[in-house]
Amino acid sequence: MLIGEVARRSGVSARMLRHYESLGLVRPTGRSGAGYREYAGEDIRRILHIESLRSLGLSLREVGRALDDPGFSPAELVDDLARKTRERIARETELLTRLRRIDAAEPADWSDVLRTVALLRALGSESAGTRQRAALSAAEGAPGPVEALVEAVLGERDPHVAGALRWALARAGERALPLLAEGLGASEAEARKRAVHAVAEFPDAAATALLREALDGPDPVVRGYAALALGVRGVPGAVPALVDLVVGGAHDVEAADALSALAGDPAVADRIAAGLVARLGSGGAVDASARRRLTQALADIPGPVAAGALAELARDEDRAVALTATYLLGMRGTRRT
């Protein structure tokens, strides 16, 4: 079979077939009377093998070794190819992500593009100071790549940098909230906690609605932080979760302060007092330290329900609880006079 027919049947150009021959990859079995190359069936099979190996990403040199070296290890080569492919995909994915973020920032000219690229590089720096300066510059300038800021805040461990990133996102407006909502459902607990912290920086109704949703979520840490933020916003629905924080001892002081703020509404004050009293009366469900925290939380809750509970607790078997309740009753009397 002459080279033109081989090219048509194999899909490999005549020029490439001559290149393979020059490299010693495949040699025509013979020559015609006119001196033209003639390929046998075995030659065709070798050409197809070469093309198959090239399709896996092998260089022509590696193809030659694979076909001619008896000691060649295909498993080792395939593993190496898979590693290189993963690395290439990671690089291209990173490039695609960067391009998408630049596009999302809606650059008006090349100066905008360069500014966004500089910000993205700074946010990925190993230096906390560089990342913090980048976050502050994003907050002070025109709205930047919000998606990059959200990703940065969800992964940031340095508290100072995280605070700057939350500030930058809050200044970016509601565009960040849908992305932070996704962060609330992240697989990593730390990312979920950072997301609810960031949402709490937004003062608008949309953020409050998102915090209400987080309050009903499965993650107790997210529920706790959402409750603290909602308590500050005067949302009575946060009361049960705030009481849970007092019982658990995590952020119990902040939770008690939030309950005190919510107790400005008399109807809510009685509900808070009832919730605290219910947990005090749950027997072995709470330990001694939790009962003391619950007693202390009644301090700034006005109304007869809280006063009655403290009067009863002043006779409690736990001396620390009784002394705390007695002191708080005295303070309430002082405030009345």
Backbone torsions as a table, in degrees:
resi	resn	phi	psi	omega
1	MET	NA	127.9	-178.2
2	LEU	-77.4	164.3	-172.0
3	ILE	-61.0	-35.3	179.2
4	GLY	-64.2	-41.6	179.0
5	GLU	-68.1	-38.7	177.2
6	VAL	-61.9	-42.3	179.9
7	ALA	-61.8	-42.1	179.7
8	ARG	-66.1	-40.1	-175.1
9	ARG	-79.3	-34.4	-176.2
10	SER	-91.5	-22.1	-175.5
11	GLY	82.9	5.1	178.2
12	VAL	-99.3	128.1	-175.9
13	SER	-64.7	155.2	177.8
14	ALA	-60.6	-37.1	178.7
15	ARG	-61.6	-43.0	179.9
16	MET	-68.4	-36.3	177.6
17	LEU	-61.6	-40.0	177.1
18	ARG	-66.0	-35.5	177.9
19	HIS	-65.6	-42.0	177.2
20	TYR	-59.3	-40.3	-179.2
21	GLU	-65.9	-40.3	-179.4
22	SER	-64.9	-28.9	178.9
23	LEU	-86.8	-7.8	-179.6
24	GLY	82.0	14.7	-179.2
25	LEU	-74.5	-40.3	178.9
26	VAL	-148.6	133.1	-180.0
27	ARG	-122.2	133.2	176.7
28	PRO	-57.4	142.1	-177.6
29	THR	-63.4	-35.0	-177.2
30	GLY	-156.8	-168.6	178.7
31	ARG	-130.3	146.0	176.7
32	SER	-75.9	173.4	178.6
33	GLY	-60.2	-27.3	179.4
34	ALA	-88.4	1.4	177.9
35	GLY	91.1	7.1	179.5
36	TYR	-80.5	149.2	178.2
37	ARG	-65.8	139.0	176.1
38	GLU	-125.7	126.1	-176.9
39	TYR	-104.8	132.9	176.1
40	ALA	-91.0	174.4	180.0
41	GLY	-58.5	-37.5	178.6
42	GLU	-65.2	-36.4	177.1
43	ASP	-63.3	-41.5	179.9
44	ILE	-62.9	-43.5	179.5
45	ARG	-61.6	-39.6	179.8
46	ARG	-66.2	-39.2	177.4
47	ILE	-60.4	-43.9	179.4
48	LEU	-65.1	-35.8	176.5
49	HIS	-64.9	-41.3	178.6
50	ILE	-59.7	-46.8	-179.0
51	GLU	-65.0	-36.9	178.4
52	SER	-63.6	-44.0	-179.3
53	LEU	-69.2	-37.1	177.1
54	ARG	-63.4	-33.3	-179.5
55	SER	-65.7	-19.5	177.4
56	LEU	-84.5	-5.4	179.7
57	GLY	101.1	8.6	179.0
58	LEU	-74.1	145.2	171.7
59	SER	-75.7	163.9	179.1
60	LEU	-62.5	-33.7	176.7
61	ARG	-63.7	-43.4	178.7
62	GLU	-67.4	-34.4	176.9
63	VAL	-61.7	-44.8	179.3
64	GLY	-60.2	-42.1	178.5
65	ARG	-65.1	-43.0	-178.0
66	ALA	-60.8	-34.9	-176.0
67	LEU	-87.2	-27.5	-170.1
68	ASP	-115.3	-17.8	-176.3
69	ASP	-93.3	113.3	-178.4
70	PRO	-62.7	-27.0	-178.5
71	GLY	-90.9	7.4	-177.5
72	PHE	-69.0	135.3	-177.7
73	SER	-101.4	105.7	179.9
74	PRO	-66.1	-34.4	-178.4
75	ALA	-63.8	-42.5	179.5
76	GLU	-64.5	-40.7	179.9
77	LEU	-65.3	-43.6	179.8
78	VAL	-62.3	-40.7	177.4
79	ASP	-61.5	-42.3	180.0
80	ASP	-65.8	-40.9	177.6
81	LEU	-63.3	-40.9	179.3
82	ALA	-63.7	-40.4	178.4
83	ARG	-63.5	-46.7	-179.7
84	LYS	-63.3	-37.0	179.3
85	THR	-66.0	-42.6	177.7
86	ARG	-61.5	-42.3	179.3
87	GLU	-63.6	-41.7	179.9
88	ARG	-65.5	-41.4	178.6
89	ILE	-63.3	-39.9	179.4
90	ALA	-63.2	-42.6	179.1
91	ARG	-64.6	-42.7	-178.2
92	GLU	-70.4	-35.1	176.8
93	THR	-65.2	-41.5	177.5
94	GLU	-62.3	-42.2	178.4
95	LEU	-63.5	-42.8	179.8
96	LEU	-63.1	-41.2	179.1
97	THR	-62.9	-43.2	-179.9
98	ARG	-63.7	-42.3	178.9
99	LEU	-64.4	-39.8	179.6
100	ARG	-64.5	-38.7	179.9
101	ARG	-68.8	-39.0	177.1
102	ILE	-63.5	-42.0	179.3
103	ASP	-64.3	-38.9	-179.7
104	ALA	-65.6	-26.6	178.6
105	ALA	-75.6	-6.0	177.6
106	GLU	51.9	61.5	-179.0
107	PRO	-65.4	138.0	179.5
108	ALA	-87.2	-28.3	179.8
109	ASP	-154.1	-177.3	-176.2
110	TRP	-66.4	-27.9	178.1
111	SER	-64.5	-36.5	176.0
112	ASP	-65.2	-41.3	179.3
113	VAL	-61.5	-47.6	-178.6
114	LEU	-64.5	-37.2	178.4
115	ARG	-65.1	-40.9	179.2
116	THR	-67.2	-41.5	177.8
117	VAL	-60.4	-43.3	178.9
118	ALA	-62.5	-40.0	178.9
119	LEU	-64.3	-44.1	-179.3
120	LEU	-62.4	-41.3	178.8
121	ARG	-65.3	-41.5	-179.3
122	ALA	-65.9	-39.3	179.4
123	LEU	-65.5	-24.8	178.4
124	GLY	-93.1	6.1	-178.3
125	SER	-68.3	151.8	175.2
126	GLU	-77.4	-14.5	-179.0
127	SER	-85.9	122.6	178.7
128	ALA	-62.9	-36.3	179.5
129	GLY	-63.8	-40.8	178.2
130	THR	-65.3	-41.5	179.5
131	ARG	-65.4	-39.6	179.9
132	GLN	-65.3	-43.1	178.5
133	ARG	-63.3	-36.9	178.2
134	ALA	-64.6	-42.3	179.3
135	ALA	-64.0	-42.4	179.8
136	LEU	-65.8	-38.4	178.4
137	SER	-67.0	-35.3	177.4
138	ALA	-66.9	-34.3	179.9
139	ALA	-72.3	-34.1	-174.3
140	GLU	-86.9	-24.2	-177.5
141	GLY	-95.4	-159.8	178.2
142	ALA	-69.2	155.6	179.3
143	PRO	-53.1	127.2	-177.9
144	GLY	-98.5	-159.3	179.2
145	PRO	-72.7	95.7	-173.6
146	VAL	-59.5	-39.6	-179.5
147	GLU	-58.9	-40.6	178.6
148	ALA	-66.4	-39.1	178.8
149	LEU	-64.9	-40.9	178.6
150	VAL	-64.3	-46.0	178.8
151	GLU	-60.3	-39.2	-180.0
152	ALA	-65.3	-44.1	-177.3
153	VAL	-69.2	-31.3	179.4
154	LEU	-71.2	-22.8	-178.6
155	GLY	-109.0	-0.7	-174.2
156	GLU	-80.1	127.4	-180.0
157	ARG	-98.4	-26.9	-179.7
158	ASP	-73.4	123.9	-175.2
159	PRO	-64.8	-32.9	-179.3
160	HIS	-71.0	-42.3	177.5
161	VAL	-65.7	-42.1	179.8
162	ALA	-60.1	-40.3	178.6
163	GLY	-63.3	-41.5	178.3
164	ALA	-65.4	-38.7	179.2
165	LEU	-66.8	-40.5	178.5
166	ARG	-63.6	-38.5	178.2
167	TRP	-64.1	-43.6	179.9
168	ALA	-62.6	-40.8	179.8
169	LEU	-67.1	-40.1	179.6
170	ALA	-62.1	-35.6	178.8
171	ARG	-75.1	-21.1	179.5
172	ALA	-73.3	-19.0	177.1
173	GLY	91.8	-166.3	-171.6
174	GLU	-69.5	-8.4	179.0
175	ARG	-59.6	-27.3	-177.2
176	ALA	-81.8	-21.2	-172.5
177	LEU	-62.4	-43.8	178.0
178	PRO	-59.5	-36.1	178.7
179	LEU	-70.7	-38.5	177.1
180	LEU	-68.2	-31.8	176.2
181	ALA	-61.1	-38.8	175.4
182	GLU	-64.5	-37.2	178.8
183	GLY	-63.6	-30.1	177.9
184	LEU	-65.1	-21.2	177.7
185	GLY	-105.1	16.8	-178.2
186	ALA	-63.9	156.3	-179.2
187	SER	-72.2	-27.3	-178.6
188	GLU	-91.2	131.6	-178.2
189	ALA	-61.3	-38.8	-179.0
190	GLU	-64.3	-38.2	178.7
191	ALA	-64.9	-39.2	178.6
192	ARG	-64.4	-40.7	180.0
193	LYS	-65.1	-42.4	179.3
194	ARG	-66.2	-33.9	179.8
195	ALA	-65.4	-44.7	-178.2
196	VAL	-68.9	-33.0	174.1
197	HIS	-60.6	-43.5	-178.2
198	ALA	-67.7	-40.8	179.4
199	VAL	-62.3	-36.4	-178.3
200	ALA	-63.8	-18.7	179.0
201	GLU	-76.5	-16.0	-178.7
202	PHE	-86.9	124.8	-175.2
203	PRO	-86.9	-5.9	-169.4
204	ASP	-84.4	173.7	-176.3
205	ALA	-66.2	-33.2	-179.9
206	ALA	-63.0	-40.1	177.7
207	ALA	-67.6	-38.9	177.9
208	THR	-61.3	-41.1	178.1
209	ALA	-63.6	-39.3	178.7
210	LEU	-67.0	-38.0	177.1
211	LEU	-66.9	-34.5	175.6
212	ARG	-62.2	-40.9	177.6
213	GLU	-64.1	-41.6	179.6
214	ALA	-64.5	-30.3	179.5
215	LEU	-63.7	-25.9	179.8
216	ASP	-98.0	6.4	-177.1
217	GLY	-78.6	174.2	-175.9
218	PRO	-82.7	-16.6	-174.8
219	ASP	-86.6	115.4	-178.0
220	PRO	-64.3	-32.5	178.9
221	VAL	-66.8	-45.6	177.9
222	VAL	-62.7	-41.7	178.5
223	ARG	-60.1	-41.3	-178.7
224	GLY	-63.6	-47.9	-179.8
225	TYR	-66.8	-36.6	177.1
226	ALA	-63.9	-40.1	179.8
227	ALA	-63.9	-41.8	178.8
228	LEU	-61.6	-43.4	179.7
229	ALA	-66.8	-40.0	-179.6
230	LEU	-70.7	-33.5	177.3
231	GLY	-61.6	-42.2	177.6
232	VAL	-63.6	-30.8	-179.3
233	ARG	-84.7	0.4	176.7
234	GLY	77.6	32.5	-179.5
235	VAL	-96.9	109.5	-176.8
236	PRO	-62.0	-24.5	-179.3
237	GLY	-61.7	-13.1	-180.0
238	ALA	-81.5	-8.6	-172.5
239	VAL	-56.2	-51.2	-178.2
240	PRO	-57.5	-43.4	-179.2
241	ALA	-67.6	-34.2	177.3
242	LEU	-66.9	-39.8	176.2
243	VAL	-62.8	-39.2	176.9
244	ASP	-59.7	-39.0	178.3
245	LEU	-65.0	-39.1	177.1
246	VAL	-62.1	-44.6	-179.9
247	VAL	-64.3	-44.7	-176.1
248	GLY	-72.0	-22.6	179.2
249	GLY	87.3	-3.5	177.3
250	ALA	-91.0	117.5	-178.2
251	HIS	58.0	35.2	-176.6
252	ASP	-67.4	-33.1	179.3
253	VAL	-67.3	-45.9	178.0
254	GLU	-63.2	-37.2	179.2
255	ALA	-65.9	-42.1	178.5
256	ALA	-64.0	-38.2	176.7
257	ASP	-63.6	-41.4	179.5
258	ALA	-65.4	-39.3	177.1
259	LEU	-64.0	-39.4	178.4
260	SER	-62.5	-39.9	179.2
261	ALA	-66.3	-40.4	179.4
262	LEU	-68.0	-27.2	-176.5
263	ALA	-71.5	0.3	174.9
264	GLY	-62.8	-24.1	174.0
265	ASP	-89.3	119.0	-176.3
266	PRO	-55.1	-39.6	-179.7
267	ALA	-65.1	-40.2	178.9
268	VAL	-71.1	-34.3	179.7
269	ALA	-59.8	-44.2	179.2
270	ASP	-65.4	-36.1	179.3
271	ARG	-67.0	-39.3	178.5
272	ILE	-64.6	-47.2	-179.8
273	ALA	-59.9	-41.5	179.8
274	ALA	-63.3	-39.7	179.0
275	GLY	-65.7	-41.4	177.8
276	LEU	-65.6	-42.3	-179.7
277	VAL	-64.9	-39.4	179.8
278	ALA	-60.7	-40.2	179.3
279	ARG	-72.7	-31.4	175.6
280	LEU	-66.0	-31.2	-177.8
281	GLY	-91.7	12.7	-176.3
282	SER	-87.6	17.4	173.1
283	GLY	63.2	-125.6	-177.6
284	GLY	-76.2	1.8	-178.5
285	ALA	-69.1	-24.4	177.6
286	VAL	-126.6	146.9	-179.0
287	ASP	-86.1	-179.6	-175.1
288	ALA	-62.6	-41.6	-178.5
289	SER	-66.5	-35.5	177.3
290	ALA	-66.3	-37.9	179.0
291	ARG	-64.9	-35.9	177.9
292	ARG	-67.9	-40.5	178.6
293	ARG	-65.2	-40.1	178.0
294	LEU	-63.2	-39.7	178.3
295	THR	-63.4	-44.5	179.9
296	GLN	-64.3	-34.0	-179.3
297	ALA	-66.3	-22.0	177.8
298	LEU	-73.8	-10.4	-172.4
299	ALA	-55.3	-46.0	-173.1
300	ASP	-105.8	20.4	177.5
301	ILE	-99.1	110.3	-177.9
302	PRO	-76.4	169.1	173.8
303	GLY	107.5	164.1	-175.4
304	PRO	-69.1	-30.7	-178.5
305	VAL	-64.0	-47.4	179.1
306	ALA	-65.8	-40.5	-179.8
307	ALA	-63.7	-42.5	178.8
308	GLY	-64.7	-39.1	179.1
309	ALA	-64.6	-41.1	179.3
310	LEU	-66.9	-37.3	177.9
311	ALA	-61.7	-40.0	178.9
312	GLU	-70.7	-39.5	-179.0
313	LEU	-68.7	-21.4	177.4
314	ALA	-64.6	-15.8	177.4
315	ARG	-109.0	18.1	-175.6
316	ASP	-67.7	150.9	178.7
317	GLU	-66.0	-30.7	177.8
318	ASP	-77.9	113.3	-173.9
319	ARG	-60.7	-38.6	-179.3
320	ALA	-63.9	-40.0	177.8
321	VAL	-65.3	-44.9	-178.2
322	ALA	-62.7	-44.0	-179.7
323	LEU	-65.3	-40.1	179.0
324	THR	-63.0	-45.6	-178.9
325	ALA	-64.4	-41.3	179.3
326	THR	-61.6	-44.1	178.9
327	TYR	-61.6	-43.7	-178.0
328	LEU	-67.0	-35.6	176.3
329	LEU	-63.5	-41.2	177.8
330	GLY	-62.2	-40.4	178.5
331	MET	-65.0	-38.6	178.8
332	ARG	-64.9	-38.7	178.3
333	GLY	-66.6	-37.9	178.4
334	THR	-63.2	-42.0	-178.6
335	ARG	-66.0	-34.0	-179.8
336	ARG	-68.3	-35.8	-179.2
337	THR	-82.1	NA	NA
